[in-house]
Amino acid sequence: MVFALASLAEATGQTVLNSEAVGKAPDPARDVPRTARADALTSLGAGLLGGAVMVTSAENIGIVQLTGVRSRFVTAAAGALLVLCGLLAPVTRLLAALPAPVVGGASLVIYAVIAAMGVDMLRRTALADPGAITVVALTLLAGLLPLLSPQLYEPLPAWARALFGNGVPAAALTAVALSALFRRLATGRPRPPQDVARVSPSK
C-alpha cells in the first residue's frame, strides 16, 4: 500500500507534466483519478499473468517533448509493437544486444528533459513561503539520499530499507507528511487582521 501511494504521488506529477507536454490545460482533479484507475487495472492484469505492478512512465513525457508527437494512436501503435517484440524471441535478443552506452545515452537525454520540466513546475510554485521551500528542500533530500549515501539505511529493518532506501517512496512520503504538517500548522495559526479600506463619503 505504501508503494502504491508513492506511485500515486508520482503519477500525479507525471499526469500534469504529460498534459502540459501535449498542450492541454492540466486538470488533476479529473485526470489523476483516471490515471490511477488505469494503473490499477493494468496492475491487476499484470498480476494475473505473473507480471509486476504497472506505473506511469516518465520517459514517455520526455519523448513527447523531444519528438513533438502527441497522437495517442502513435502511443497505442508503439504498445502493440512492444507486445509483438515480446512475442518474437529473435527481436527480443536483438534489443537485448543493444550496447549499454547507447541505451544510457538516450536515457540521459530523456531524463534531462523530464528534470527540466520538473524545475519549471517548481518555478511556478510560491517558494517564497517558508513552508513550501522547506517541503521542496527536504523532499529533494529524501529522494537523493538513497543515491548519495546508500549505506545510510543499512542498520534499519528490512521494511524501513524498502521504504527509505528507494528515492521515489522516500520523497513521496516526505512530501505528503510535510505538506500535511505545514497545512495543519497554517490552519491553527491566527490570521493577521485584514486592512479594511476606508472610503470617505463623496461630497
PyMOL commands that set and color helices and strands:
alter all, ss='L'
color gray80, all
select helices_A, chain A and resi 2-21+28-48+58-67+72-87+89-96+100-123+130-148+150-153+158-164+167-188
alter helices_A, ss='H'
color red, helices_A
deselect
rebuild
show_as cartoon
